[in-house]
Amino acid sequence: MVELKPQDMTPVLNRLRRAQGQLAAVVRMIEEGKDCTAVVTQLSAVSKAIDRAGFAIISSGLEECFRAGSDEVDRKQLEKLFLSLA
C-alpha cells in the first residue's frame, strides 16, 4: 500500500475544508427553509468537491507507485477505489 505524503495533500485538504464549509451552508439552508433548487445546487457542489478530492488522492497514490516502479499496484483494488467514487 502506498502512503500519502502530507505535503502533496495540501490542495486536497484545502478542497475538503471548502467542501466542509459548503456542507455547513447546505445544512443551514435546509434549517432556514431555503429554496429546494438552491439547496440541491449547493449539495451538488459539495459532492463534486469531495469526488475531486478522492480522485486527487487516488492519482497521487498511483503516481507514487509508478515513480517507485512498484509492483504493488493491485488492479482490482484500484478499480474498486475508482468505482467507489463513481
ROGUVEX-407966 format. One line per 8 residues: number of its first residue (from 1); for each residue x, y, z of N, C-alpha, C, O. Coordinates in steps of 0.2 Angstrom, whole numbers, plus 5000, padded with zeros to 4 digits. Each point is the difference from the previous one (the first is absolute). Example, Ala and Ser with C-alpha at 12.3 -4.5 7.8 and 13.67 -1.06 7.14 Angstrom:
2
1> 5066:4972:5039:4996:5006:5000:5004:5006:5000:5005:4999:5003 ~ 4993:5006:4993:5004:5006:5001:4996:5005:5003:5003:5006:5001
END
This chain:
86
1> 5004:4994:5000:4996:5006:5000:5004:5006:5000:5006:5000:5003 ~ 4992:5005:4993:5004:5006:5000:4997:5005:5005:4994:5002:5000 ~ 5011:5001:5004:4998:5005:5005:5000:5007:4996:5004:5002:4996 ~ 4991:5002:5006:5000:5007:4997:5005:5005:5004:5001:5000:5006 ~ 5002:5004:4990:5004:5005:5003:4996:5006:5002:4997:5003:4995 ~ 5004:4999:5011:4996:5006:5002:5001:5006:4996:4995:5004:4999 ~ 5011:4997:4999:5002:5006:4996:4996:5000:4993:4998:5006:4997 ~ 5001:4988:5001:4996:5000:4993:4992:5000:5001:4997:5001:4996
9> 5001:4999:5010:4993:5000:5002:4997:5007:5002:4994:5000:5001 ~ 5011:5005:4999:4997:5006:5002:4995:5003:4995:4995:5002:5003 ~ 5005:4997:4991:4994:5002:4996:4994:4996:5001:4994:5003:5000 ~ 5007:4991:5002:4994:4995:5001:4997:5003:5007:4994:5000:5000 ~ 5010:5001:5005:4997:5002:5006:4997:5007:4999:4994:5001:5003 ~ 5009:5003:4993:4996:5007:4999:4993:4999:4997:4995:5003:5002 ~ 5005:4992:4993:4994:4999:4996:4995:4997:5005:4994:5002:5000 ~ 5008:4993:5005:4995:4997:5004:4998:5005:5006:4994:5000:5002
17> 5010:5005:5000:4998:5005:5004:4995:5005:4997:4995:5002:5003 ~ 5006:4999:4991:4995:5004:4996:4993:4996:5000:4995:5003:5001 ~ 5006:4991:4997:4994:4996:5000:4996:4999:5007:4994:5000:5000 ~ 5010:5000:5005:4997:5000:5007:4996:5006:5001:4995:5000:5003 ~ 5008:5006:4995:4996:5006:5001:4994:5000:4995:4995:5003:5003 ~ 5006:4995:4991:4994:5000:4996:4994:4995:5003:4994:5002:5000 ~ 5008:4993:5003:4996:4995:5003:4996:5003:5006:4994:4999:5001 ~ 5010:5005:5003:4997:5004:5005:4995:5005:4998:4994:5001:5003
25> 5007:5002:4991:4996:5004:4997:4993:4997:4998:4995:5003:5000 ~ 5006:4991:4997:4994:4996:4998:4996:4998:5006:4994:5001:4999 ~ 5009:4997:5006:4996:4999:5006:4996:5006:5003:4994:5000:5001 ~ 5009:5006:4999:4997:5006:5002:4994:5002:4995:4995:5002:5002 ~ 5006:4997:4991:4995:5001:4996:4994:4996:5001:4994:5002:5000 ~ 5007:4992:5001:4994:4995:5002:4997:5002:5006:4994:5001:5000 ~ 5010:5001:5005:4997:5002:5007:4996:5007:4999:4995:5001:5003 ~ 5007:5003:4992:4997:5006:4999:4994:5000:4995:4997:5005:4998
33> 5002:4989:4999:4995:4999:4995:5001:5003:4994:4995:5002:4996 ~ 5011:4998:5002:5002:5003:4993:4997:4996:4994:4998:4995:5001 ~ 5002:5008:4993:4998:4997:4994:5003:4994:4999:5006:4999:5000 ~ 4990:4996:4998:5003:4993:4998:5005:5000:4995:5005:4997:5000 ~ 4994:5007:4995:5005:5001:4994:5007:5002:5003:5005:4997:4998 ~ 4995:5008:5006:5006:5003:5002:5003:4995:5005:5007:4999:5000 ~ 4990:4997:5004:5002:4995:5004:5004:4994:4996:5005:4998:5002 ~ 4991:5000:4993:5003:4994:4996:5006:5003:4996:5005:4996:4999
41> 4995:5010:4999:5006:5003:4996:5006:5000:5005:5005:4998:4998 ~ 4994:5004:5008:5006:5000:5005:5002:4993:5001:5006:4999:5001 ~ 4989:4997:5000:5002:4993:5002:5004:4996:4994:5004:4997:5002 ~ 4994:5005:4992:5003:4998:4994:5008:5002:5001:5004:4996:4998 ~ 4997:5010:5003:5006:5003:5001:5005:4997:5005:5005:4998:4999 ~ 4992:5000:5007:5003:4997:5005:5002:4993:4997:5006:4997:5001 ~ 4989:4999:4996:5002:4993:4998:5006:5000:4995:5004:4996:5000 ~ 4996:5009:4995:5005:5001:4995:5007:5001:5004:5005:4997:4998
49> 4995:5007:5007:5006:5002:5003:5003:4994:5004:5006:4999:4999 ~ 4990:4997:5004:5002:4994:5003:5002:4995:4995:5005:4997:5001 ~ 4992:5002:4994:5002:4995:4994:5007:5002:4998:5004:4996:4999 ~ 4997:5011:4999:5006:5002:4998:5006:4999:5005:5005:4998:4998 ~ 4993:5003:5008:5005:4998:5005:5002:4993:5000:5006:4998:5000 ~ 4989:4998:4999:5001:4992:5000:5004:4999:4994:5005:4996:5001 ~ 4994:5006:4993:5004:4999:4994:5007:5002:5001:5005:4997:4998 ~ 4996:5009:5005:5007:5003:5001:5004:4995:5005:5006:4999:4999
57> 4990:4998:5006:5004:4996:5004:5002:4993:4996:5005:4998:5001 ~ 4990:5000:4995:5002:4994:4997:5005:5001:4995:5005:4996:4999 ~ 4995:5010:4997:5005:5001:4995:5007:5001:5003:5005:4998:4997 ~ 4995:5005:5009:5006:5001:5004:5003:4993:5002:5006:4999:4999 ~ 4990:4997:5003:5003:4993:5002:5002:4996:4993:5005:4997:5001 ~ 4992:5004:4994:5002:4997:4994:5007:5003:4997:5004:4996:4998 ~ 4996:5010:5003:5006:5003:4998:5006:4998:5004:5006:4999:4997 ~ 4993:5000:5010:5006:4997:5004:5001:4993:4998:5006:4999:5000
65> 4989:4997:4998:5002:4993:4998:5004:5000:4994:5005:4996:4999 ~ 4993:5008:4996:5004:5000:4994:5007:5003:5001:5005:4998:4997 ~ 4996:5007:5007:5007:5003:5001:5004:4995:5003:5006:4999:4999 ~ 4991:4997:5006:5004:4995:5004:5001:4994:4996:5004:4996:5002 ~ 4993:5003:4992:5000:4994:4996:4998:4994:5004:5002:4995:4999 ~ 4993:5007:5005:4997:4995:5004:4996:4995:4996:4996:5002:4996 ~ 5004:4991:5006:4996:4995:4998:4994:4999:5004:4996:4995:4999 ~ 5003:5009:5006:4995:5000:5005:4993:5002:4998:4995:4999:5003
73> 5005:5004:4991:4993:5003:4997:4996:4994:4999:5001:4996:4996 ~ 4993:5004:5008:4995:4994:4999:4995:5003:4996:4996:5004:5002 ~ 5003:4994:4992:4995:5002:4995:4993:5000:5003:4996:5005:4999 ~ 5002:4989:5004:4994:5000:5003:4998:5005:5005:4995:5003:5001 ~ 5010:4998:5003:5000:5005:5006:4999:5007:4997:4996:5004:5002 ~ 5008:4998:4993:4999:5006:4997:4993:5001:4996:4997:5005:5001 ~ 5001:4990:4996:4994:5000:4997:4994:5001:5005:4996:5004:4999 ~ 5005:4993:5007:4995:5001:5005:5000:5007:5003:4995:5003:5001
81> 5011:5000:5000:5001:5007:5002:4996:5005:4995:4996:5004:5002 ~ 5006:4995:4992:4997:5004:4995:4992:5000:5000:4997:5005:4999 ~ 5001:4988:5001:4993:4999:4999:4996:5003:5007:4994:5002:4999 ~ 5010:4998:5006:4996:5002:5006:4999:5008:5000:4996:5002:5003 ~ 5007:5001:4992:4999:5007:4999:4995:5002:4995:4998:5005:4998 ~ 5000:4990:4998:4996:5000:4994:4993:5001:5002:4995:5001:4996
END
